[in-house]
Amino acid sequence: MLNSVFPKIHKEGYRFLVIAIAVTFVCLLISKTLGLITILLTVWVYYFFRDPDRVSIQDDDFLVSPADGLISSIIEVDGPAELSLENKKFTKVSIFMNVFNCHVNRTPVSANIEEILYKPGKFLNASLDKSSEENERNYYRLKTKEGDEIIIVQIAGLIARRIVCEAAINQAVIQGDRIGMIRFGSRVDIYFNNRKLLAKLGQNVVAGESLIAVK
């Protein structure tokens, strides 16, 4: 119960939380009204960087969601050209994270991380399709023990200014493991094939737990 009210926070959040508390202290000396506003902002910063434990299905026939948020798009596309997969067809599911969602991202399946590719870019609204090609983003190319390729793309948004990667090339990850986060509003795309889609457009999903697809 206590963990639900006061969840642990991601290490990226400590600096922002200290800054928010310091600003709140100064604002309280100036104005109670201003202090109340900054208290609310401090609470928001704390909850933005929350990093709750999640329980995955631990069945690699399923893909779990890599992010908390709203499924904003489900389309059939060519793979990312940045990973030389433009001649291969995938289902792409886009998950939009607003500023109230937990922003810690997780691996959808147990696999080996074959490639990680960071691309600098713009900071368009992450809900726009062209943000997949123009925004700052980070690609993870996963390969399962059966040889299936799963692509995860972290896409920075309008407010986000940093993608945090917490994984490494050739790292073996277990379904639901943390792989990084994006600060202050963003999107995560997952590319897959040879699986039956379970998720629906407009569905709210939970990273590491909600089921996206099945073999």
N, C-alpha and C positions, 0 to 999 in steps of 0.2 A: 504493500500500500504506500509506504513512504517513498519507494522508488518511482511510483506513478506521479506523485506530487512533486518530488524533487529528483528528477532523473539525472544520471551522470551526464556530463557534457564532454563534447569532443575537445581535444587539446587545442584545436584552432580557436576555440571560443574564449580561453582564459584571458588573452590580451584584450579582446573587445569587452569582456565583462568588467575587467579592472578599469578600463577607460570609462565605461558607462557608469560605474559606481562613483568614480572620481567626479565626473560631470554632475551627477545627481547631488553629491555632497555640496558642490559649489552653488548649484541652482537652488538648493534648499536654503542656503544662507541669503540668497537674493530675494526669492519669492516662493511662498508655499505652493502657489499654483504652478509655477514653472517646475518646482521640485516634484510635484505630483506627476507632471507629464514625463519628466525624466525617470522617475521611479517606474512608470509603466513601460517606458522604452528599455530600461534595464531588465525588467522581467521578460520582455520580448526577446532581448539579446540572449538571455539565459536559455529560454526555450527554443530559440532558433538553433542553437548549437547543441541541443540535447542529442544524446547518443544511446538510446535504449537498447537493451539486449533483445534479439529477435529469435524465434524458434522456426527454423526451416524444416520442410518436409523430409529432407535428406533422402530424396529419391531422384536420381538423375534422369529418369524418364520425363520429369517435369522441369520446366524453367520457372523460377520464381522471379518476382519483380526486382529489378536492380535499384528501384527508387520508390520513395513515397510520392504520391501525387495523383494527378488526374490523367487518364489516358486520353490524349488530345488527337491522336492520329493512328490509324492502322492502314498501311498500304503495302502493296507489292512493289519492290524496287530492285534496281541493280545494287550490288554491294558498293561500299565506299571506294572511290577511285584512289584515295590516299593509301589504301591497303592493297591496291591492284586486284580488287574484287569486282570491278565494273562489268565483267562478263558473266557474273554469277547472280542468280535471282535469290532474293531474300524477302521474307516478311519483316517489315519494320514497324515496331510499336514505339510510339513516342509518349513519354511520361512528363508532363509539365509539373514542376514543383513551384508553388507559390511561396511567399515569404513566411508562411505559417507552417509549412511542411517541415518534417525532419529532413535534413539535407545530406545525411550519410548514405553513401551508395554501397551496394553489395553485389557479389557475384551471383548470377542466376543459376549456376550449375557447378558441380565439381569439375575442374579442368586444369590445364596448364596454360599459363599466360605466354603465348607465343610472341606477342609483339605489343608494344605500347608506343603510341605516336602522338606527340603534342603538336597542335597547329595554332599559332597565334591568329587573332582575327578581330572582328568587330564585336560590338555589344548590342546587337539588335534584340528586340523582344523575343524571348526564347520560344514563344508560342507560334512564331511565324515559321513556315516551312523553310524559307531561305536561310534561317539561322543555322541549319544543318551544314550549310556549305560556306557561310561567311563569318560566323562567330568564332571566338576562341573555343577550342574543343580539344578533347583528349580521347584517343581511340585505344580500346583494349581488344586484342584478338585472342580469343580463347579457343582451345582445342580439347575436346573431351577424349576420354580413353577409347571411345568408339570412332574417333576421327571427325566428329561433327565440329563445325566452326560456328562459334557464337561471337558476335561483335557487340561491344558496349561502347557508346559514345557519350561522354560528358560534355554538355554544351553550356557555356556561360551565357547568362541572360542580360537583360537591360541594366540591372543593378549589379549583378555579379561581376567581380573583377579578379577572381582567382579560382582556378581549379586546383584542388589538392589531390595528388596521387599518392596512395599509400601501398601500392603494389609494385612488383618488379618483374622484369622479363625473366621467363623460365621459372617463375614461382608457381608452385602447385597450390591451388585454392580449393576450399571446400564450399559447397553450396551455402550461401548466406554470409560468407566472410566479407568483412569490410574491405573495400578497395580504394576509398577516398571520399571526398565531398566537394560540393561547390558552394561558395559563399553567396548568400542573399538573392535567391531566386534564379531559376535555371531550368534545364531540361536534360533528360537522359533518353537516348534511343537504344533499343535492343534489336539487333538483326539476327534472324534465324531462318532455317529451312528444315524440311523433312519432319515437321512437327505440326500437330493440330492446334489451332488457336483456341484458347479458353477465355482469354480476356475480351472485354467488350469496350467499344468506344464510349467515353463518358464515365467509365468506371473509376472509382477511387481505389488505389492499390497501396499496399504496404510493403516496403522493401524487405526482402528476405522471407516473406510469408505468402503474399498473394500469388496465385498460380497464373502464369501467362500462357503457357503452351504445354503440350504433352506429346510423346511419341505415339 
